[in-house]
Amino acid sequence: MDFDRLTLVMRRLALEAGSKIMEIYDGPDFGVRSKSDDSPVTLADEAADALISAGLREAFPDTALVTEEQAATHDQEVGTFLIVDPLDGTKEFIGRRGDFTVNIAYVEDHVPVRGVVYAPAKGRMFYTNSVGRAVEETGDLDPGAQGETRAISVSDPQNGALMVVASKSHRDQATDDYIAQYAVKDMTSAGSSLKFCLVATGEADLYPRLGRTMEWDTAAGHAVLSGAGGRVVRFDNRLPLSYGKPGFANPFFIAHAPGVELKPG
């Protein structure tokens, strides 16, 4: 893979998809309907998926592509592929809460090695650069030209006073019970893959997820967090979370800065 080109293409497509999403977000009708699994999908999901898919297939025709909105066509097991969630946080989008993202990632040998997470309503963009280092881009976020970036890095956590982030739309008692084992200084909630990015920037130390997720929900954020020095491990055995699993469903997991002393499940 040409990582210089991959970075430019993923970044550009995320920004272009974000612009399309915001056109619909600012309009009168989201076109909400339910998918076969009863999860919501909007015109923005579909428009962003079409734009990103076309761009990736044109740029990387020989690389397998998995997207949430075309998930029914993915029945093969793959180890190296591009994976897309064109609008992560659809419930936040519908509720006009702003915590939604565009996620594009490249998985190599079952490991997400490059990714971009763009939150168009918040004007924040995180991605791995050509050498895999995580950065946040500042400035105008012009699709045609990369702006200034700042390197991001996980915190050096204080285990007696941890910063924890949890899901905004999928919080449950099991998650609260697990978090209660830690000495928590402060806790925040966030939607979509922004939770990974908050750990990547050091704004949080720990993000446990004891609930259903799919690989397209997590791959881009996982890549960004890894590029910032963080880790994502399975909840059950603490092994690294891998990708290209049958059905693309994730087990429960914990995303964290390496200095966090993980509690048993």
C-alpha positions in Angstrom: 0.0 0.0 0.0 1.2 3.5 -0.9 0.6 5.1 2.5 1.3 8.7 1.3 -1.4 8.4 -1.2 -3.7 6.5 1.2 -3.5 9.3 3.7 -4.4 12.0 1.1 -7.3 10.0 -0.3 -8.8 9.0 3.0 -8.5 12.6 4.3 -10.1 14.1 1.2 -13.0 11.6 1.0 -13.8 12.1 4.7 -14.0 15.9 4.3 -16.1 15.6 1.1 -18.4 13.1 2.8 -18.6 15.4 5.8 -19.7 18.3 3.6 -22.4 16.1 2.1 -23.6 15.0 5.6 -23.8 18.6 6.8 -25.9 19.6 3.8 -28.5 17.1 4.9 -28.0 17.8 8.6 -28.8 21.5 8.0 -31.8 20.6 5.8 -35.4 19.8 6.7 -35.5 16.1 6.0 -33.1 13.4 7.1 -35.0 10.6 5.3 -34.8 8.3 8.3 -35.8 4.7 7.9 -35.0 1.4 9.7 -32.6 -1.2 8.4 -33.2 -5.0 8.8 -31.5 -4.9 12.3 -33.8 -2.0 13.4 -30.9 0.4 13.4 -31.6 3.8 11.8 -30.2 4.9 8.5 -30.6 8.3 6.8 -30.0 10.0 3.5 -26.7 11.2 4.9 -25.5 7.7 5.6 -26.3 6.6 2.1 -24.9 9.7 0.3 -21.6 9.5 2.3 -21.3 5.8 1.7 -21.7 6.3 -2.1 -19.2 9.1 -2.2 -16.5 7.3 -0.1 -17.0 3.9 -1.8 -16.6 5.3 -5.3 -13.5 7.3 -4.3 -11.8 4.3 -2.6 -12.6 1.9 -5.4 -11.2 4.3 -8.0 -8.0 4.9 -6.0 -7.5 1.4 -4.7 -9.3 -1.0 -7.1 -7.3 -4.1 -5.9 -8.0 -3.6 -2.2 -11.1 -5.2 -0.7 -13.7 -2.7 0.6 -16.1 -3.2 3.5 -18.7 -0.6 4.4 -21.5 -0.6 6.9 -24.2 0.3 4.3 -23.1 -2.5 2.0 -22.5 -5.0 4.8 -25.0 -7.5 3.4 -22.6 -8.2 0.5 -19.6 -9.0 2.8 -19.6 -12.7 3.5 -16.0 -13.5 3.0 -13.3 -13.4 5.6 -10.5 -10.9 4.8 -7.3 -9.8 6.5 -6.3 -6.8 4.5 -9.0 -4.4 3.5 -10.4 -0.9 3.6 -13.4 -0.4 6.0 -15.8 2.5 6.2 -18.5 3.7 8.5 -19.8 6.7 6.4 -21.8 8.1 9.4 -20.9 6.8 12.8 -23.4 8.0 15.4 -26.6 8.1 13.3 -28.6 8.5 16.5 -26.6 11.6 17.4 -27.1 12.9 13.9 -30.8 12.4 14.1 -30.9 14.1 17.5 -28.8 17.0 16.2 -26.3 16.4 18.9 -23.2 16.8 16.8 -21.3 13.7 18.1 -21.1 11.9 14.7 -18.1 11.0 12.6 -16.9 9.8 9.2 -14.7 6.8 9.7 -12.3 5.4 7.1 -9.6 2.8 7.9 -7.1 0.5 6.3 -6.6 -2.9 8.0 -3.5 -4.9 7.2 -3.1 -8.5 8.4 -6.1 -8.0 10.7 -4.7 -4.9 12.3 -6.0 -1.3 11.7 -2.8 0.5 10.7 -4.2 3.7 9.2 -7.4 5.7 9.8 -9.2 9.0 9.7 -12.0 10.2 12.0 -13.8 13.4 11.0 -16.4 15.0 13.1 -18.0 17.6 10.7 -20.4 19.2 13.1 -17.5 19.8 15.6 -14.8 20.7 13.0 -12.4 18.2 14.4 -10.3 15.8 12.2 -8.0 13.1 13.5 -5.9 10.8 11.3 -2.7 8.8 11.0 -0.1 10.3 8.7 1.9 8.4 6.1 4.1 6.9 8.8 1.3 5.9 11.1 1.6 8.7 13.6 -1.7 10.1 14.9 -2.3 13.8 14.3 -5.2 16.3 14.6 -5.4 18.7 11.7 -6.2 22.4 12.5 -7.3 25.2 10.3 -9.8 25.3 7.4 -9.8 21.6 6.7 -9.6 22.1 2.9 -10.2 18.9 1.0 -7.7 19.9 -1.6 -4.8 20.8 0.7 -3.6 19.4 4.0 -3.4 22.1 6.7 -1.2 22.3 9.8 -1.3 19.3 12.1 -0.3 18.7 15.7 0.9 15.3 16.9 -1.4 13.8 19.5 -0.5 11.4 22.2 -2.2 9.4 25.0 -1.9 10.6 28.6 0.4 9.5 31.3 -2.6 8.4 33.5 -2.8 8.7 37.2 -4.5 5.5 38.4 -5.8 7.2 41.5 -7.6 9.8 39.4 -8.6 8.6 36.0 -10.4 10.4 33.2 -13.0 8.0 31.7 -15.2 8.3 28.6 -18.2 6.2 27.9 -20.9 5.9 25.2 -23.5 8.6 25.0 -26.3 6.4 23.4 -25.4 2.9 24.6 -24.6 3.3 28.3 -25.7 0.4 30.5 -25.4 -0.9 34.1 -22.7 -3.4 33.2 -20.5 -0.5 31.9 -21.2 1.5 35.0 -20.4 -1.5 37.3 -17.1 -2.0 35.5 -16.1 1.7 35.7 -16.9 1.7 39.4 -13.9 -0.5 40.0 -11.6 2.4 39.1 -10.7 5.6 41.0 -12.3 8.1 38.6 -11.5 11.8 38.7 -14.0 12.8 36.1 -16.2 11.1 33.5 -17.6 12.3 30.2 -19.8 10.8 27.5 -19.3 11.1 23.8 -20.9 9.6 20.7 -19.4 7.6 17.8 -15.6 7.0 17.4 -14.9 10.3 19.1 -14.4 8.3 22.3 -11.2 6.7 20.8 -10.0 10.2 19.8 -10.5 11.6 23.3 -8.2 8.8 24.6 -5.8 9.4 21.8 -5.4 13.1 22.6 -5.1 12.5 26.4 -8.5 14.1 27.1 -9.5 10.7 28.6 -7.5 7.7 29.9 -10.0 4.8 29.5 -12.9 3.9 27.3 -14.6 0.5 28.1 -17.2 -0.8 25.7 -19.4 -3.6 27.1 -21.9 -3.6 24.2 -22.4 -4.5 20.6 -20.1 -2.8 18.0 -19.1 -3.7 14.5 -15.6 -3.4 13.0 -16.6 -0.4 10.9 -17.5 1.4 14.1 -14.1 1.0 15.6 -11.4 0.5 13.0 -10.6 4.1 12.2 -10.7 5.2 15.9 -8.6 2.2 16.8 -6.0 3.1 14.2 -5.8 6.7 15.5 -5.5 5.6 19.1 -2.7 3.1 18.2 -0.9 5.9 16.3 -1.1 8.0 19.5 0.4 5.2 21.6 -2.8 3.7 22.9 -4.2 0.2 23.0 -7.5 -1.5 22.2 -7.9 -5.0 23.8 -10.6 -7.5 24.1 -12.5 -7.4 27.4 -12.4 -11.1 28.0 -8.8 -12.0 27.6 -6.9 -8.6 27.1 -5.6 -9.7 23.7 -5.5 -7.0 20.9 -8.8 -6.5 19.1 -8.4 -7.9 15.6 -10.3 -7.3 12.4 -11.7 -9.3 9.5 -13.7 -11.6 11.8 -16.6 -13.6 10.4 -19.6 -11.2 10.3 -17.4 -8.3 11.3 -18.8 -8.2 14.8 -16.6 -7.1 17.8 -16.4 -8.6 21.2 -16.5 -6.3 24.2 -13.3 -4.2 24.4 -11.3 -1.7 26.4 -9.5 1.3 24.8 -6.9 2.8 27.1 -3.6 4.6 27.6 -0.9 2.0 28.4 -0.4 3.2 31.9 -3.9 2.4 33.0 -4.0 -0.6 35.4 -6.9 -2.6 33.9 -9.4 -4.2 36.3 -10.8 -7.7 35.8 -14.1 -8.1 34.1 
